[in-house]
């Protein structure tokens, strides 16, 4: 392979890692918001546990489950980026 090909791959890899880092930062910020939303939803579920009817509790429980699933999904995306770019980010 020519030097220009190697340099092109290096530049492309650096650009990919930079973009991955940006995307990871966005996901981490979104995860923080989602975690805060989950805490609020759990608190509301606890608050309503004795006062609300079954329909309200069911809706709140579904909301908590959806937010937990969102956190799991964000964690998986962040972990995949970490795995993909760990070697490159360790060099920085």
C-alpha positions as CSV (number, residue, x, y, z in Angstrom):
1,X,0.0,0.0,0.0
2,X,1.2,3.5,-0.8
3,X,2.0,6.1,1.8
4,X,-0.9,8.2,0.6
5,X,-3.3,5.2,1.2
6,X,-2.0,4.7,4.7
7,X,-2.2,8.4,5.5
8,X,-5.8,8.4,4.1
9,X,-6.8,5.5,6.3
10,X,-5.2,7.2,9.4
11,X,-7.0,10.4,8.7
12,X,-10.3,8.6,8.1
13,X,-9.8,6.6,11.3
14,X,-9.1,9.8,13.2
15,X,-12.2,11.4,11.8
16,X,-14.3,8.4,12.7
17,X,-12.9,8.5,16.2
18,X,-13.6,12.2,16.5
19,X,-17.2,11.7,15.2
20,X,-17.6,8.8,17.6
21,X,-16.4,10.9,20.5
22,X,-18.9,13.6,19.6
23,X,-21.7,11.1,19.3
24,X,-20.7,9.5,22.6
25,X,-20.9,12.9,24.4
26,X,-24.4,13.4,23.0
27,X,-25.4,10.0,24.2
28,X,-24.0,10.6,27.7
29,X,-25.9,13.9,27.9
30,X,-29.1,12.2,26.7
31,X,-28.5,9.4,29.3
32,X,-28.2,12.0,32.0
33,X,-31.5,13.5,31.0
34,X,-33.1,10.0,30.8
35,X,-31.8,9.0,34.2
36,X,-33.3,12.2,35.7
37,X,-36.6,11.5,34.0
38,X,-36.5,7.9,35.4
39,X,-35.9,9.2,38.9
40,X,-38.9,11.6,38.6
41,X,-41.1,8.8,37.2
42,X,-40.2,6.4,40.0
43,X,-40.8,9.2,42.6
44,X,-44.2,9.8,41.0
45,X,-45.1,6.1,41.0
46,X,-44.1,5.9,44.7
47,X,-46.1,9.1,45.5
48,X,-49.2,7.8,43.8
49,X,-49.0,4.2,45.1
50,X,-51.6,4.7,47.8
51,X,-53.7,7.4,46.3
52,X,-54.1,6.6,42.6
53,X,-56.2,4.0,40.9
54,X,-55.0,1.0,39.0
55,X,-55.2,2.7,35.7
56,X,-52.9,5.6,36.8
57,X,-50.5,3.2,38.5
58,X,-50.3,1.0,35.4
59,X,-49.5,4.0,33.3
60,X,-46.8,5.2,35.7
61,X,-45.4,1.7,35.8
62,X,-45.3,1.5,32.0
63,X,-43.5,4.9,32.0
64,X,-40.9,3.6,34.4
65,X,-40.3,0.5,32.3
66,X,-40.0,2.5,29.1
67,X,-37.4,4.8,30.7
68,X,-35.5,1.9,32.1
69,X,-35.4,0.4,28.6
70,X,-34.3,3.7,27.2
71,X,-31.4,3.8,29.7
72,X,-30.4,0.2,28.8
73,X,-30.4,1.1,25.1
74,X,-28.3,4.2,25.7
75,X,-25.9,2.2,27.8
76,X,-25.5,-0.3,25.0
77,X,-24.8,2.4,22.4
78,X,-22.2,4.0,24.7
79,X,-20.6,0.7,25.4
80,X,-20.4,-0.1,21.7
81,X,-18.7,3.2,20.9
82,X,-16.3,2.6,23.8
83,X,-15.4,-0.8,22.4
84,X,-15.1,0.4,18.9
85,X,-12.9,3.4,19.6
86,X,-11.2,2.4,22.9
87,X,-7.8,1.8,21.3
88,X,-7.9,5.1,19.4
89,X,-9.1,7.1,22.5
90,X,-6.5,5.5,24.7
91,X,-3.8,7.0,22.4
92,X,-5.2,10.5,22.9
